[in-house]
Amino acid sequence: MTLLTSLIIAFSLAQAAGIDGRYSGTWSSDSSGQNGKIHLVLKTGPDALSASAVTFTLDGAEVKTRMRSLEVEGARAEFSYEFQVDGTSLISKLNGTREGKTLAGTYRTTTADGATRVDEGAFRSTAEQ
């Protein structure tokens, strides 16, 4: 097998993998200066929403979420999830792009009704093996 053939196969496999996978990384707020860890599981297909998940840390504590939406187009994903902090329901919407093993982008958090912006910032994660 030639080097060119090997590269073409590797590229095709990478493209086929798309955005599906488990990612671990960090998030950071542009407004509050807070940051923490983020873990993502993104799936495509018929059960994508129920098979996908997001958890993150806030002030060192793990926050569990409930996925609300997930749209994937190639290497780009837009998804939202709901969570609670101090009894307040919030929704974060993330927009990210996968390049190589990295999935990175921005997020915006609002109150559950969408009326009040709470936070916004960036996230960066790496696909787990």
LINWO-V57684 format. One record per run of one state. SS is the DSSP state (@ for helix, = for strand, . for the rest). FROM is the first residue (numbers start at 1). TO is the last residue. If there is no record, write none. Layout:
# LINWO-V57684
[[SS,FROM,TO] [SS,FROM,TO]]
This chain:
# LINWO-V57684
[[.,1,2] [@,3,17] [.,18,20] [=,21,29] [.,30,34] [=,35,42] [.,43,47] [@,48,51] [.,52,52] [=,53,58] [.,59,60] [=,61,64] [.,65,65] [=,66,73] [.,74,75] [=,76,85] [.,86,87] [=,88,99] [.,100,101] [=,102,111] [.,112,116] [=,117,127] [.,128,129]]
